[in-house]
């Protein structure tokens, strides 16, 4: 059975915007849960196709209790809400924001579902390959144990919170996204001007593994998870061909026809970005999508060079 009516949180981000467009092109209905504007009442923050909610208020998540009836009868829900990892330096306060924006919003969503007579039958949630931590050359699949440190702990809590929806009879899927490549946003969009100016270069020693996936394949994976009833639990959402930072640097330089001779020392990244540099830019994550492939999913962009050529 196709999921033709989908409830979406985090719909204004890169992935949410692309997923909404994908669904609308298929003439499916997408209703977005959007954060209430501060100081405004119910309905004032929302436009057509949107309902205001308070993801930081798990106990009272809807801005207007009367909106509950509008959420009845949806086939599925896609939960992408969460604070951006790279928009702020990781102070103690922002690390708390990163964690709570994921766990509180998940609890708020489950609270909404628990009040519905006909909750969605499927909940697909964002997660991240950050759950594995910095693992060097180790090949990581869904059976690999979580790593240690801030990001693995966040990801474990992020996946645990929406699992409460299982008690409502819902099928819950966690998509562990790798680095999402798109010319419309994210890491690639930020790197393009640097590489086009011939200022690109490897990060640290460049041997750290980068598990990546194109935005188009992310959207296809979400749709796949929504519409395959045997998809349950965690799925690595990365191509079968992770690459090292050196390989990525060389491929992107070739794609924009510019040299990339520079080296950004690890200590410089740590000075500039603090813990975020060590946990993201310098961490090594060699992740494979074992469970997706076992279910028959095939990536449209499995190799980096052709993917960059298409994106650029």
C-alpha positions in Angstrom: 0.0 0.0 0.0 1.4 3.4 -1.0 1.8 6.1 1.6 -0.1 8.9 -0.3 -0.8 11.1 2.7 2.3 12.0 4.7 2.8 14.1 7.8 6.3 15.8 7.8 8.4 17.5 10.5 11.5 19.3 9.6 10.1 20.1 6.2 11.9 23.4 5.6 15.4 21.9 5.6 17.4 20.6 2.6 16.0 17.0 2.9 12.5 18.1 3.8 12.2 20.5 0.9 13.4 17.9 -1.6 11.1 15.2 -0.1 8.1 17.5 -0.3 8.8 18.3 -3.9 9.2 14.6 -4.7 5.8 13.7 -3.0 4.0 16.6 -4.7 5.3 15.6 -8.1 3.7 12.2 -7.4 0.5 14.0 -6.4 0.7 12.9 -2.9 -0.4 15.0 0.1 2.2 16.4 2.5 1.2 18.2 5.6 4.1 20.0 7.4 4.4 20.5 11.1 6.0 23.9 11.4 7.4 25.6 14.5 5.1 28.2 16.0 6.3 31.8 15.6 7.3 33.2 19.0 4.6 35.2 20.6 2.0 34.3 18.0 -1.2 32.4 18.5 -2.4 29.3 16.8 -2.6 29.4 13.0 -0.6 32.6 12.6 2.7 30.8 11.9 1.1 28.3 9.5 0.2 28.6 5.8 -1.8 26.2 3.6 -0.4 22.7 4.0 1.1 23.5 7.4 0.1 23.1 11.0 1.9 24.9 13.9 3.5 22.8 16.6 5.9 23.2 19.5 8.6 20.5 19.1 10.2 21.7 22.4 7.0 21.1 24.3 6.5 17.3 24.4 3.7 17.7 26.9 1.7 20.1 24.8 3.0 19.9 21.2 0.2 21.4 19.2 -0.2 25.2 19.1 -4.0 24.7 18.7 -5.7 21.6 20.3 -8.3 21.9 17.6 -5.7 21.0 15.0 -5.5 17.4 16.3 -8.5 16.4 14.2 -6.6 17.5 11.0 -3.9 14.9 11.7 -6.2 11.9 11.6 -5.9 9.3 8.9 -2.4 10.0 7.6 -0.7 6.9 6.1 2.8 7.8 7.4 4.9 10.4 9.1 8.5 11.5 8.3 10.4 13.1 11.2 13.4 15.2 10.1 13.4 17.9 12.8 16.6 18.7 14.6 19.1 21.6 15.2 21.8 22.0 12.6 25.1 20.5 13.7 27.3 23.0 11.8 25.5 26.3 12.3 27.0 27.0 15.7 30.2 26.3 17.7 29.5 23.4 20.0 29.3 25.2 23.3 27.8 23.3 26.3 24.5 25.2 25.6 24.4 24.3 21.9 25.2 20.7 22.5 22.2 20.6 24.8 20.2 22.2 22.0 21.4 19.6 19.5 20.3 16.8 21.8 17.0 18.2 23.0 15.9 19.4 19.5 16.0 15.7 18.5 14.6 13.9 21.5 12.0 16.5 22.6 10.6 16.8 19.0 10.4 13.0 18.8 8.5 12.8 22.1 6.2 15.6 21.0 5.4 13.7 17.8 4.7 10.4 19.7 2.4 12.4 22.1 0.4 13.6 19.1 0.1 10.1 17.7 -1.0 8.8 21.1 -4.0 11.1 20.9 -5.2 10.1 17.5 -7.9 7.6 16.8 -6.1 6.7 13.5 -2.4 7.4 13.8 0.0 6.8 10.9 0.9 3.2 10.4 4.6 4.1 9.6 7.1 6.5 11.2 10.4 7.2 9.3 12.9 9.1 11.3 16.2 10.8 10.5 19.3 9.6 12.3 23.0 9.8 11.3 26.1 7.7 10.8 27.5 9.8 13.6 26.2 6.9 15.8 29.3 4.9 15.0 31.8 7.6 16.0 35.4 7.8 14.8 36.3 4.2 13.8 39.3 4.5 11.5 39.3 1.9 8.7 36.7 -0.4 10.3 33.8 -1.4 8.0 30.5 -0.5 9.7 27.1 -1.9 9.1 23.9 -1.8 11.0 25.1 -4.6 13.3 28.1 -2.6 14.4 28.0 -1.3 17.9 27.6 2.5 18.5 30.7 4.5 19.2 31.6 6.6 22.1 31.4 10.3 22.6 28.9 13.1 22.1 27.6 12.3 18.6 27.0 8.6 19.2 25.2 9.4 22.4 23.0 12.0 20.6 22.2 9.5 17.9 21.4 6.7 20.3 19.0 9.0 22.2 17.6 10.3 18.9 16.7 6.8 17.8 15.4 5.7 21.2 12.8 8.5 21.7 10.5 7.8 18.7 10.7 4.1 19.4 7.8 4.7 21.8 5.6 4.8 18.8 5.9 1.0 18.5 3.6 0.7 21.4 0.9 2.4 19.2 1.3 -0.3 16.6 3.4 1.8 14.3 6.3 0.6 12.2 9.4 2.7 13.0 12.4 3.2 10.7 15.6 5.1 11.5 17.6 6.3 8.4 21.2 6.9 9.4 22.2 9.6 6.9 25.8 10.1 5.8 27.1 13.3 4.3 24.3 14.5 2.0 25.6 15.9 -1.3 23.5 18.5 -3.1 24.3 21.6 -5.1 21.3 23.2 -3.4 22.7 23.1 0.2 24.8 21.3 2.7 28.5 20.6 2.6 28.9 20.5 -1.1 27.3 23.9 -1.7 29.7 25.4 0.9 32.7 23.8 -0.6 32.1 24.7 -4.3 33.2 28.3 -4.1 36.3 27.3 -2.3 37.3 24.6 -4.8 36.3 26.8 -7.8 38.8 29.4 -6.4 41.5 26.7 -6.4 41.6 27.0 -2.6 40.5 23.4 -1.9 42.5 20.8 -0.1 42.4 17.9 2.2 41.5 18.0 5.8 44.2 16.8 8.2 45.9 13.8 6.9 43.0 13.1 4.5 42.8 9.4 5.4 39.5 9.7 7.3 36.6 7.9 5.6 33.6 9.8 4.4 30.3 8.0 4.0 28.2 10.0 1.5 24.9 9.9 -0.4 23.2 12.3 -2.9 20.1 14.2 -1.9 18.2 12.4 -4.7 19.0 9.0 -3.2 18.1 10.2 0.3 14.6 11.1 -0.9 14.3 7.8 -2.7 15.4 6.0 0.5 12.7 7.8 2.5 10.1 6.8 -0.1 11.4 3.2 -0.1 11.2 3.0 3.7 7.7 4.4 3.7 6.4 1.8 1.2 8.2 -1.4 2.3 6.5 -3.0 5.2 9.5 -5.2 5.9 11.7 -2.1 6.5 11.9 -1.9 10.3 14.7 -0.4 12.5 18.0 1.2 11.5 19.2 1.6 8.0 22.5 3.1 6.9 21.6 5.7 4.2 25.0 6.0 2.5 26.2 4.7 -0.9 28.1 1.3 -1.0 31.2 3.2 -1.9 32.6 5.4 0.9 35.7 7.4 0.1 38.5 9.0 2.0 38.8 12.7 2.3 41.8 12.7 0.0 39.7 10.9 -2.7 36.8 13.3 -2.2 39.2 16.3 -2.5 40.7 15.0 -5.7 37.3 14.1 -7.2 35.7 17.5 -6.4 38.8 19.3 -7.8 38.6 17.4 -11.0 34.9 18.0 -11.3 35.4 21.8 -11.1 38.6 21.7 -13.2 40.8 23.3 -10.6 43.8 22.2 -8.5 43.3 21.5 -4.8 46.9 21.6 -3.5 46.2 22.8 0.0 46.3 21.0 3.4 44.2 22.2 6.3 46.0 21.0 9.4 43.9 19.2 12.0 45.0 21.6 14.7 43.7 24.6 12.7 40.3 23.0 12.2 40.2 22.3 15.9 41.0 25.9 16.7 38.4 27.2 14.3 35.6 24.8 15.0 36.4 23.1 18.4 34.9 19.7 19.1 32.7 19.8 16.0 35.9 19.5 13.8 37.1 16.4 15.6 33.7 14.7 15.6 32.7 15.5 12.0 35.4 16.8 9.7 38.2 14.7 11.0 36.3 11.6 12.2 36.5 8.5 10.1 33.3 6.7 9.2 33.4 3.8 6.7 29.7 2.9 6.6 28.0 0.4 4.2 24.2 0.2 3.5 23.9 -3.5 4.1 20.3 -3.7 5.2 19.0 -1.4 2.3 20.8 -3.5 -0.3 19.5 -6.7 1.3 16.0 -5.4 0.8 16.7 -4.7 -2.9 17.3 -0.9 -2.8 19.7 0.3 -5.5 21.3 3.7 -5.5 21.0 6.0 -8.5 24.3 7.6 -7.6 26.6 4.9 -6.2 29.9 6.4 -7.4 31.3 9.8 -6.5 32.7 11.0 -9.8 29.5 10.5 -11.9 27.4 11.8 -9.0 29.5 15.1 -8.9 29.2 15.4 -12.7 25.4 15.2 -12.4 25.2 17.6 -9.5 27.4 20.2 -11.0 
